[in-house]
Amino acid sequence: MRLQGTVHKYGANVDTDVIIPARYLNLVQAEDLARHCMEDLDAEFIYRVKPGDIIMATTNFGCGSSREHAPLAIKASGVGCVIAQSFARIFYRNAINIGLPILECDDAVVNTESGDSLEVDLASGEIKNLTRGQVFHAKPYPPFMLELMDAGGLVEYTRRRLAGRM
């Protein structure tokens, strides 16, 4: 599974309250959540983000409350994947569950800036910075996880498995 997009880079400790502010947690549609994604950290994000773009951050991305709304808002905004030096444990699991690809890669984060264009191969873990001509390596997704991402998350993956379509 290959992804390509422009980087939107943030720092450390981007918590779920700035990914999707608590005042919007009563919204139930993913598209409605997407309209407020990153609003309290970067009010222009939703106007700049294009389908397939990549959020990048330093350490502890997704810390704070365990709300599933945060990765859902990111995915619904069109973001193709999130790359960080580290993720909060619950955010990591929630992202996988909804089919939002996430990768940990120190070198890519250190050597990439907002606006750079990246190509990401989840199967090999290769991250190419097309702007700077550099290649980085994250831990690749195992085949099972690639199937889960391709299905759009754990629920749809399970539905397909139970229906015998996988």
MIBA-223839 format. One record per residue (C-alpha): chain; x, y, z. Coordinates in Angstrom, 1 decimal, decimal comma, m for minus. Example, Ala and Ser with C-alpha at 12.3 -4.5 7.8 and 13.67 -1.06 7.14 Angstrom:
<rec A; <12,3; m4,5; 7,8>>
<rec A; <13,7; m1,1; 7,1>>
//
This chain:
<rec A; <0,0; 0,0; 0,0>>
<rec A; <1,6; 3,3; m1,2>>
<rec A; <0,6; 6,7; 0,0>>
<rec A; <1,8; 10,1; m1,2>>
<rec A; <1,1; 13,6; 0,1>>
<rec A; <2,3; 16,9; 1,5>>
<rec A; <3,5; 17,1; 5,1>>
<rec A; <1,8; 19,1; 7,9>>
<rec A; <4,3; 19,0; 10,7>>
<rec A; <3,7; 19,6; 14,4>>
<rec A; <5,7; 19,3; 17,6>>
<rec A; <5,5; 17,2; 20,7>>
<rec A; <2,5; 16,2; 22,8>>
<rec A; <m0,2; 16,9; 20,3>>
<rec A; <m3,1; 15,8; 22,4>>
<rec A; <m6,5; 14,6; 21,4>>
<rec A; <m8,1; 17,8; 22,7>>
<rec A; <m6,4; 19,8; 19,9>>
<rec A; <m6,8; 17,1; 17,3>>
<rec A; <m10,6; 17,3; 17,9>>
<rec A; <m11,7; 19,7; 20,6>>
<rec A; <m14,1; 18,3; 23,3>>
<rec A; <m16,8; 20,8; 22,3>>
<rec A; <m17,3; 18,8; 19,1>>
<rec A; <m17,5; 15,3; 20,7>>
<rec A; <m21,3; 15,4; 20,3>>
<rec A; <m20,9; 15,2; 16,5>>
<rec A; <m21,4; 11,7; 15,2>>
<rec A; <m20,6; 11,9; 11,5>>
<rec A; <m16,9; 11,6; 10,6>>
<rec A; <m17,3; 14,4; 8,0>>
<rec A; <m18,5; 16,7; 10,7>>
<rec A; <m15,6; 15,9; 12,9>>
<rec A; <m13,2; 16,4; 10,0>>
<rec A; <m14,3; 20,1; 9,7>>
<rec A; <m12,8; 20,7; 13,1>>
<rec A; <m9,7; 18,6; 12,9>>
<rec A; <m6,6; 20,3; 14,4>>
<rec A; <m8,8; 23,5; 14,8>>
<rec A; <m7,3; 24,6; 18,2>>
<rec A; <m3,7; 23,9; 17,1>>
<rec A; <m3,8; 25,0; 13,5>>
<rec A; <m6,9; 26,8; 12,5>>
<rec A; <m5,9; 26,7; 8,8>>
<rec A; <m5,2; 23,0; 8,7>>
<rec A; <m8,7; 22,0; 7,3>>
<rec A; <m8,3; 24,5; 4,5>>
<rec A; <m4,8; 23,3; 3,5>>
<rec A; <m5,2; 19,6; 3,9>>
<rec A; <m5,7; 17,6; 0,7>>
<rec A; <m6,6; 13,9; 0,3>>
<rec A; <m3,5; 11,8; 1,0>>
<rec A; <m1,6; 14,4; 2,9>>
<rec A; <0,5; 13,4; 5,9>>
<rec A; <0,5; 14,6; 9,4>>
<rec A; <4,0; 14,5; 11,0>>
<rec A; <4,9; 15,2; 14,6>>
<rec A; <7,7; 14,6; 17,1>>
<rec A; <6,9; 12,7; 20,3>>
<rec A; <3,8; 11,5; 22,1>>
<rec A; <1,3; 12,3; 19,3>>
<rec A; <m2,3; 11,6; 20,4>>
<rec A; <m1,7; 11,9; 24,1>>
<rec A; <m4,6; 12,9; 26,4>>
<rec A; <m8,0; 11,3; 26,5>>
<rec A; <m8,7; 8,0; 24,8>>
<rec A; <m11,3; 9,3; 22,4>>
<rec A; <m11,6; 7,5; 19,1>>
<rec A; <m12,9; 10,8; 17,6>>
<rec A; <m9,3; 12,0; 17,2>>
<rec A; <m8,0; 9,5; 14,7>>
<rec A; <m11,4; 9,4; 13,1>>
<rec A; <m11,3; 13,2; 12,5>>
<rec A; <m7,8; 12,9; 11,0>>
<rec A; <m8,8; 10,1; 8,7>>
<rec A; <m12,0; 11,9; 7,6>>
<rec A; <m10,1; 15,1; 6,9>>
<rec A; <m8,4; 13,1; 4,1>>
<rec A; <m5,0; 12,5; 5,8>>
<rec A; <m3,4; 9,4; 4,4>>
<rec A; <m1,2; 8,6; 7,4>>
<rec A; <0,5; 10,0; 10,4>>
<rec A; <4,2; 9,7; 11,0>>
<rec A; <5,7; 10,6; 14,4>>
<rec A; <8,7; 9,8; 16,6>>
<rec A; <6,3; 8,2; 19,1>>
<rec A; <2,5; 7,9; 19,7>>
<rec A; <0,4; 7,7; 22,8>>
<rec A; <m0,5; 4,0; 23,3>>
<rec A; <m4,3; 4,4; 23,1>>
<rec A; <m4,2; 6,7; 20,1>>
<rec A; <m2,0; 4,2; 18,3>>
<rec A; <m4,5; 1,4; 18,9>>
<rec A; <m7,5; 3,6; 18,0>>
<rec A; <m5,8; 4,6; 14,8>>
<rec A; <m5,2; 1,0; 13,8>>
<rec A; <m8,8; 0,1; 14,7>>
<rec A; <m10,2; 2,7; 12,3>>
<rec A; <m7,7; 2,0; 9,5>>
<rec A; <m5,6; 5,2; 9,8>>
<rec A; <m2,0; 4,2; 9,0>>
<rec A; <0,6; 5,4; 11,4>>
<rec A; <4,4; 5,0; 11,4>>
<rec A; <7,1; 5,7; 13,9>>
<rec A; <10,3; 7,0; 12,3>>
<rec A; <12,8; 9,4; 14,1>>
<rec A; <14,9; 10,1; 11,0>>
<rec A; <12,0; 11,0; 8,8>>
<rec A; <10,6; 13,4; 11,4>>
<rec A; <14,0; 15,1; 12,0>>
<rec A; <14,7; 15,5; 8,3>>
<rec A; <11,3; 16,6; 7,0>>
<rec A; <9,6; 20,0; 7,1>>
<rec A; <6,0; 21,2; 6,5>>
<rec A; <5,3; 21,4; 2,8>>
<rec A; <7,7; 18,5; 1,9>>
<rec A; <6,2; 15,8; m0,4>>
<rec A; <6,5; 12,2; 0,9>>
<rec A; <5,8; 8,8; m0,6>>
<rec A; <5,2; 6,1; 1,9>>
<rec A; <5,1; 2,3; 1,3>>
<rec A; <3,5; 0,6; 4,3>>
<rec A; <4,5; m2,8; 3,1>>
<rec A; <8,2; m2,0; 3,1>>
<rec A; <8,2; 0,8; 5,7>>
<rec A; <10,0; 3,0; 3,2>>
<rec A; <9,4; 6,8; 3,5>>
<rec A; <10,7; 8,8; 0,6>>
<rec A; <11,1; 12,6; 1,0>>
<rec A; <10,6; 13,5; m2,7>>
<rec A; <11,3; 17,2; m1,9>>
<rec A; <14,7; 16,5; m0,4>>
<rec A; <15,7; 13,3; m2,1>>
<rec A; <16,0; 11,3; 1,1>>
<rec A; <14,8; 7,8; 2,1>>
<rec A; <14,0; 6,7; 5,6>>
<rec A; <12,8; 3,4; 7,0>>
<rec A; <10,1; 2,7; 9,5>>
<rec A; <9,0; m0,7; 10,7>>
<rec A; <6,8; m2,2; 7,8>>
<rec A; <3,3; m3,3; 8,4>>
<rec A; <2,9; m7,1; 8,5>>
<rec A; <0,5; m8,6; 5,9>>
<rec A; <m2,4; m8,9; 8,4>>
<rec A; <m2,2; m5,2; 9,2>>
<rec A; <m2,0; m4,3; 5,5>>
<rec A; <m5,2; m6,2; 5,0>>
<rec A; <m6,8; m4,4; 8,0>>
<rec A; <m5,7; m1,0; 6,6>>
<rec A; <m6,9; m1,8; 3,1>>
<rec A; <m10,3; m2,8; 4,5>>
<rec A; <m10,6; 0,5; 6,3>>
<rec A; <m10,2; m0,7; 9,8>>
<rec A; <m10,9; m3,5; 12,2>>
<rec A; <m14,8; m3,5; 11,9>>
<rec A; <m14,8; m3,7; 8,1>>
<rec A; <m12,0; m6,2; 8,1>>
<rec A; <m13,9; m8,5; 10,5>>
<rec A; <m17,1; m8,1; 8,5>>
<rec A; <m15,3; m9,2; 5,4>>
<rec A; <m13,7; m12,1; 7,1>>
<rec A; <m17,0; m13,3; 8,5>>
<rec A; <m18,6; m13,0; 5,1>>
<rec A; <m15,8; m15,0; 3,6>>
<rec A; <m14,6; m12,2; 1,3>>
<rec A; <m11,0; m12,3; 2,6>>
//
